Amino acid sequence: MNKLSLRTVLQVSLQLLYKFLFRVEVQGHKNIPELGAVLICSNHTSNLDPPLIGCFLKRKVYFMAKEELFKYDFIGSIIMQLGAFPVKRGTSDIGAYKSALKVLKKGDVLGIFPEGKNIKTGKLGVFHQGAATFAIKTKTVIIPTAIVGKYRPFSKVILKFGKPINPREFDNSTMLTKQLKTEVEKLRF
């Protein structure tokens, strides 16, 4: 089975699983450009977030994922098929930085969780400036994204894509990060 067909099988299988288990509803599909580089920036409540986003977008999403996930052959191979690449959290990981820039320069979709880790409090955590830095450096639009609800069997999870944020409208990554967090917060309610 080639990579494209394996990815398609995984994508469809995950869609069915998420729709059955979590009654997933997706809002704002039309806010995602069909072509060109895009940054998807979402709140992060669970390790189930990246596959949720990845399986419901038509375009392949490349995610930065903590390197510990790649230690397990089965999980590592699945998340790589879904577009993940490793990042060493808590360090200046030049390899991950270059991989992310390469994704955007090719005109693909990069998924980043600006909080940098799962936040299980029901509130947004601190947003780090990495996503805004990438957006400004590559002039890539950001799609603020919110995952609403808890991953409990037969509960409801809503995946909301907001209107694009143009990084050219901001003087620096601090201002862009603040606006991104504001937009994600609005989508959560």
Buried (B, 14 or more C-beta within 10 A) or exposed (E): EEEEEEBEEBBEEBBEEBBEBBBBBBBBEEBBBEEEBBBBBBBBBBBBBBBBBBBBBEBBBBBBBBBEBBEEEEBBEBBBBBBBBBBEBEEEBEEBBEBBBEBBEEEBBBBBBBBBEBBEEEEBBEBBBBBBBBBBBBEBBBBBBBBBBEBEEEEEBBBBBBEBBEBEEBEEBEEBBBBBBBBBBEBBE
